[in-house]
Amino acid sequence: MAEVHIIGQILKAVDFDEPHLFCTWTLQSGSAWRLIQGEVHGQTHVSSNRLESCSDFAAPLDIHLSCAAVQGWPTLLVEVHAVNVLQQSWPVGYGFAHIPATPGAHRVEINTWKVAPNGWWQSIRERFGGGGASLSKTDLLFSGVERWLATRQHEPIHMWDAFDGKLRCSYSGYDAVDEVMAAISLAFSHDGQQIYAGYKRCIKIFDTSRPGRLCDDYPVKFAISCIAQTTEHHNTLTCGNWHGYIQHFDLRCSPKQGPLFTLGGHKGGITQLKYAEGSAGWQLFSGARKCQKLLQWDMRNYKKPLEEYQRNVETNQRIQFDLTPDLGWLASGDTQGALNVWDMNGDGEVSALPLHNDCCNGASFHPTLPILASSSGQYHFIGSDGRVNDSVLDCTGAVEQEQSKEKPQEVIYENAVVMWWCGQGL
């Protein structure tokens, strides 16, 4: 078992307006890490920034850790607090930094931010009453809720900031000849600490806090086309593949053991898997390419699907579906431009809403508000003579229909994202 020894100090706080400051710190690490010696929580003394807007702390750090895997690499979380004349304190800075992964001496600067006052009254209360706004959950500092992942051919995995659109970092998977492999599917773990990337012959597990090529490999036999994880069992992964099967893996077991069990029922490659949030992590929904069925599974009794929901999927395009957090509604697009909606608490009948003039390929519910987002668009095969190519390939590569010999057809393009209000009238 590998060991990591962290020796250093929290040196000082710079450019704070408040005259009297102290700092609290916490060392965050994953479940594979164990504390051997030292303290993972601490607090400095109160310091006055009388010289060049600098408050000196010089608080020592001496922490000895052991780890069974690199996932959950240590992160230092800091909170800077101000103290007024009444000896009341309030937070004036939040920040975090990843512990450097390479041995040696490092100087780490942590940029901090604070919760802004809502108005002049809160500003006065913060200054004289010690009642500044603070975070109720500090995991917002390092969670991945404001970031998203992207992958494409011949490139590493990129993490983008959802607010400013900037590239934050990259994660690279390499093959046996040290060439970059493109991930086929991606998913964050529920705590945001790990990234699961599906490849043709393995699942690579990256630590979110450590960009680069360092990762754990979990070999599999088939290409992983999509990934889902239940909230109840963070050591397991449910993966779909191009052969139309759904496999459930326990990452604690040896890869030689294979999946715990395998689900069938689709005739095409699996395009999406999603666990229902309001079902204690047991209800799984699955969809596939060129397959008219959305299947609902109970993972406690997986011999056959609980329900089948019919939708129109005529191409290999990924047609997405989504569920409301309370498992009340299921929505899915289709290739005819309709949005199919099922009332999960009713009789299960489908309501087909003709919202788009082209393929409706995406549907997503807002997590808290009654708002639904739908997207449209698809690739149209137009020949040089202006005719629409109606040839369709099935999953085996056979041509189902020859090219149309009729006159050129009018093609309707629609590439849009539309927001729909699903609540009561405004």
Residue pairs with C-beta under 8 A, 6 or more apart in sequence:
1 66
1 67
1 68
2 66
2 67
3 36
3 64
3 65
3 66
3 67
4 64
4 65
4 66
4 67
4 74
4 99
5 63
5 64
5 65
6 27
6 38
6 61
6 62
6 63
6 64
6 65
6 74
6 99
7 61
7 62
8 60
8 61
9 57
9 58
9 59
9 60
9 61
10 23
10 25
10 44
10 57
10 58
10 59
10 61
10 78
11 56
11 57
11 58
12 47
12 54
12 55
12 56
12 57
12 58
13 21
13 23
13 47
13 49
13 54
13 55
13 57
13 80
13 93
14 53
14 54
14 55
15 53
16 49
16 53
16 55
16 80
16 82
16 92
16 93
18 49
18 82
18 83
18 92
19 48
19 49
19 50
20 46
20 47
20 48
20 49
20 55
20 82
20 83
20 84
21 46
21 47
21 49
21 55
21 80
21 81
21 82
21 83
21 92
22 43
22 44
22 45
22 46
22 47
22 57
22 80
22 81
22 83
22 89
23 43
23 44
23 57
23 59
23 78
23 79
23 80
23 81
24 41
24 42
24 43
24 44
24 78
24 79
24 81
25 41
25 42
25 43
25 59
25 76
25 77
25 78
25 79
26 40
26 41
26 76
26 77
26 138
27 40
27 41
27 63
27 74
27 75
27 76
27 77
27 99
28 74
28 75
28 76
28 77
28 96
28 142
29 40
29 65
29 67
29 72
29 73
29 74
29 75
30 69
30 71
30 72
30 73
30 193
30 194
30 207
31 72
32 67
32 68
32 69
32 70
32 71
32 72
33 65
33 66
33 67
33 68
33 72
33 74
34 65
34 66
34 67
35 63
35 64
35 65
36 64
36 65
36 66
37 62
37 63
37 64
38 61
38 62
38 63
38 64
39 63
40 63
42 59
42 61
43 59
44 57
44 59
45 57
45 59
46 83
47 55
47 56
47 57
48 55
49 55
65 74
69 216
70 207
70 210
70 214
70 215
70 216
71 193
71 194
71 205
71 207
71 216
72 193
72 194
72 207
73 98
73 99
73 101
73 207
73 209
73 210
74 98
74 99
75 96
75 97
75 98
75 99
75 142
75 209
76 96
76 97
76 98
76 99
76 108
76 110
77 95
77 96
77 138
77 141
77 142
78 93
78 94
78 95
78 96
78 97
78 110
78 112
79 91
79 93
79 94
79 138
80 91
80 92
80 93
80 94
80 95
80 112
81 89
81 90
81 91
81 92
82 89
82 90
82 91
82 92
82 132
83 89
84 127
84 128
84 130
86 130
88 129
88 130
88 131
89 130
90 126
90 130
90 131
90 132
90 134
91 114
91 115
91 132
91 134
91 135
92 114
92 132
93 112
93 113
93 114
94 112
94 113
94 114
94 135
94 138
94 141
95 110
95 111
95 112
95 113
95 141
96 110
96 141
96 142
97 108
97 109
97 110
98 209
98 210
100 106
100 108
101 210
101 214
114 132
115 132
115 133
115 134
115 135
116 133
117 123
117 126
117 132
117 133
118 133
122 131
122 132
122 133
125 131
125 132
126 132
126 133
135 141
139 191
142 192
142 209
143 191
143 192
144 188
144 192
144 208
145 192
146 161
146 162
146 163
147 159
147 160
147 161
147 162
147 168
148 159
148 160
148 162
149 157
149 158
149 159
149 160
149 186
149 188
149 195
150 157
150 158
150 160
150 186
151 157
151 158
151 182
151 183
151 184
151 186
151 197
152 182
153 182
154 180
154 182
155 180
155 182
156 170
156 171
156 172
156 173
156 180
157 170
157 171
157 172
157 173
157 183
157 186
157 195
157 197
157 206
158 167
158 169
158 170
159 167
159 168
159 169
159 170
159 171
159 211
160 166
160 167
160 168
161 167
161 168
169 211
170 211
170 212
171 195
171 197
171 206
171 211
171 212
171 213
171 215
172 180
172 212
172 213
173 180
173 181
173 183
173 197
173 199
173 204
173 213
173 215
174 180
174 181
174 213
175 181
181 199
181 200
183 197
183 198
183 199
183 204
184 198
184 199
184 200
184 223
184 224
184 225
185 197
185 198
185 224
185 225
185 226
185 227
185 239
186 195
186 196
186 197
186 198
186 227
187 195
187 196
187 227
187 228
187 229
188 194
188 195
188 196
188 208
189 195
189 196
189 229
189 234
190 229
190 231
190 234
191 234
192 208
193 207
193 208
193 209
194 205
194 206
194 207
194 208
195 205
195 206
195 207
195 208
196 203
196 204
196 205
196 227
196 229
196 237
197 203
197 204
197 205
197 206
197 215
198 223
198 224
198 225
198 226
198 227
198 239
199 223
199 224
200 223
201 219
201 220
201 221
201 223
202 217
202 218
202 219
202 220
203 217
203 218
203 220
203 224
203 227
203 237
203 239
203 249
204 215
204 216
204 217
204 218
205 215
205 216
205 217
205 218
205 251
206 214
206 215
207 214
207 215
218 249
218 251
218 255
219 255
220 239
220 247
220 249
220 255
221 258
222 241
222 242
222 243
222 245
222 247
223 241
223 242
224 239
224 240
224 241
225 239
225 240
225 241
225 242
225 269
225 270
225 271
226 239
226 240
226 270
226 271
226 272
226 273
227 237
227 238
227 239
227 240
227 273
228 237
228 238
228 239
228 273
228 274
228 275
228 284
229 236
229 237
229 238
229 275
230 236
230 238
230 275
230 281
230 282
230 284
230 299
231 275
231 277
231 281
232 280
232 281
232 282
233 281
235 250
235 251
235 252
236 248
236 249
236 250
236 251
236 260
237 248
237 249
237 251
238 246
238 247
238 248
238 249
238 273
238 275
238 284
238 299
239 246
239 247
239 248
239 249
239 273
240 246
240 247
240 269
240 270
240 271
240 272
240 273
240 286
240 288
241 247
241 269
241 270
242 269
242 270
243 269
244 264
244 266
244 267
244 268
244 269
244 270
244 288
244 291
245 262
245 263
245 264
245 270
246 262
246 263
246 264
246 270
246 273
246 284
246 286
246 297
247 259
247 261
247 262
247 263
248 259
248 260
248 261
248 262
248 263
248 299
249 259
249 260
250 260
253 260
261 302
263 286
263 297
263 302
265 286
265 293
265 295
265 304
265 305
266 286
266 287
266 288
266 291
266 293
266 295
267 288
267 290
267 291
267 395
268 288
268 289
268 290
268 291
268 316
268 395
269 288
269 289
269 316
269 395
270 286
270 287
270 288
271 287
271 288
271 289
271 318
271 319
271 320
272 286
272 287
272 318
272 320
272 321
273 284
273 285
273 286
274 284
274 285
274 286
274 321
274 322
274 323
275 281
275 283
275 284
275 285
276 283
276 284
276 285
276 323
276 327
277 323
277 325
277 327
278 325
278 326
278 327
279 327
281 299
282 298
282 299
282 300
283 296
283 297
283 298
283 299
283 306
283 327
284 296
284 297
284 298
284 299
285 294
285 295
285 296
285 297
285 321
285 323
285 330
286 294
286 295
286 297
287 293
287 294
287 295
287 311
287 313
287 319
287 320
287 321
287 332
288 313
289 313
289 315
289 316
289 317
289 318
289 395
290 313
290 314
290 315
290 316
290 394
290 395
291 313
292 310
292 311
292 312
292 313
293 308
293 309
293 310
293 311
294 308
294 309
294 310
294 311
294 321
294 330
294 332
295 305
295 307
295 308
295 309
296 305
296 306
296 307
296 308
296 309
297 305
297 306
298 306
307 348
309 330
309 332
309 340
309 342
309 348
309 350
310 350
311 319
311 321
311 332
311 333
311 334
311 340
311 350
312 334
312 335
312 336
312 338
313 319
313 334
313 335
314 335
314 392
315 335
315 359
315 378
315 392
316 393
317 335
317 359
317 361
317 378
318 361
319 332
319 333
319 334
319 335
319 359
319 360
319 361
319 362
320 332
320 333
320 361
320 362
320 363
320 364
321 330
321 331
321 332
321 333
321 363
322 330
322 331
322 332
322 363
322 364
322 365
323 329
323 330
323 331
323 344
323 365
324 365
325 365
325 367
327 344
328 343
328 344
328 345
329 341
329 342
329 343
329 344
329 365
330 341
330 342
330 344
331 339
331 340
331 341
331 342
331 363
331 365
331 372
332 339
332 340
332 363
333 339
333 340
333 356
333 359
333 360
333 361
333 362
333 363
333 374
333 375
333 376
334 340
334 352
334 359
334 360
335 359
335 360
335 378
336 359
336 360
337 354
337 355
337 356
337 357
337 358
337 359
337 360
337 376
337 414
338 352
338 353
338 354
338 355
338 356
338 360
339 352
339 353
339 355
339 356
339 360
339 363
339 372
339 374
340 350
340 351
340 352
340 353
341 350
341 351
341 353
342 348
342 349
342 350
342 351
343 349
343 351
355 374
355 418
355 420
356 374
356 376
356 414
356 416
356 418
357 376
357 412
357 414
358 376
358 377
358 378
358 412
358 413
358 414
358 415
359 376
359 377
359 378
360 374
360 375
360 376
361 375
361 376
361 377
361 378
362 373
362 374
362 375
362 417
363 372
363 373
363 374
363 375
364 372
364 373
364 374
365 371
365 372
365 422
366 372
366 373
369 423
370 421
370 422
370 423
371 419
371 420
371 421
371 422
372 419
372 420
372 422
373 417
373 418
373 419
373 420
374 417
374 418
374 420
375 416
375 417
375 418
376 414
376 415
376 416
376 418
377 413
377 414
377 415
377 416
380 388
380 411
380 413
381 388
381 389
381 391
382 388
382 389
382 411
383 389
383 403
385 408
386 408
387 403
387 404
387 406
387 407
387 408
387 409
388 404
388 408
388 409
388 411
389 403
389 404
390 401
390 402
390 403
390 404
391 399
391 400
391 401
391 402
391 403
392 399
392 400
392 401
393 399
393 400
394 400
